[in-house]
Amino acid sequence: MTTRERATRVSGWPVPWADTGARQEPGGPAAVVTAGTGRRASAAGHYPDAMRYQEVEKAIQQLIDAAGEDELHAFGLATITRLTTADLVDEADEEDLDEDARAALATALETVTTAGAAELRALLDRIDEGTLADGDMDPGLLIVLTALEHWTTYLEEHRRGELYELAIRSLEEVDYRVSAELDDFLADPEMAAEYARIRQSLTA
């Protein structure tokens, strides 16, 4: 599977590691407490002051659509920098990439803020050729590779949709660490902070 195919596949996020479970409160089904938050939800599982994941997704799409080209580029650059310096590939092992692919990835991570589209595409091609994982790639590595694909394609084709997907990958990275609740997606301070960063970057 190529990085482009992985990016397309991951675009169906929320991903499997997201914690979407909720437990029933002793008072019965009329109210639930979302796991790990202690906050009361309605029978529909939604807090009056909360944003569902789908609402966050829609808001980001609107921000991307409204942003100017300078804001888009600055946002994309800041976001790919954040994702490629987040130590997400530390847990990847030799079963994911061969030696040349790991070398290409290291170069991509080091040069992503200065490399052009052609250089990044060549590095991604080397990674594709040296990918050993078959559907079971380390989640952190998957986030990084799909983020690199979205950024590279944006540089090649200047499609806003690639930056929308990059924003979703950035939320996904936070979700990988904190397991955000889909019915109250910004309840965790880290997720709220990342959403605020995205909004600020796109409206600067």
KATA-V730039 format. One record per helix or strand of 2 or more residues. SS is the DSSP state (A for helix, B for strand). FROM is the first residue (numbers start at 1). LEN is the number of residues. If there is no record, write none. Layout:
# KATA-V730039
ss:SS from:FROM len:LEN
ss:SS from:FROM len:LEN
This chain:
# KATA-V730039
ss:A from:3 len:8
ss:B from:22 len:3
ss:B from:32 len:3
ss:B from:40 len:2
ss:A from:53 len:14
ss:A from:69 len:16
ss:A from:99 len:13
ss:A from:117 len:13
ss:A from:139 len:19
ss:A from:160 len:19
ss:A from:189 len:15
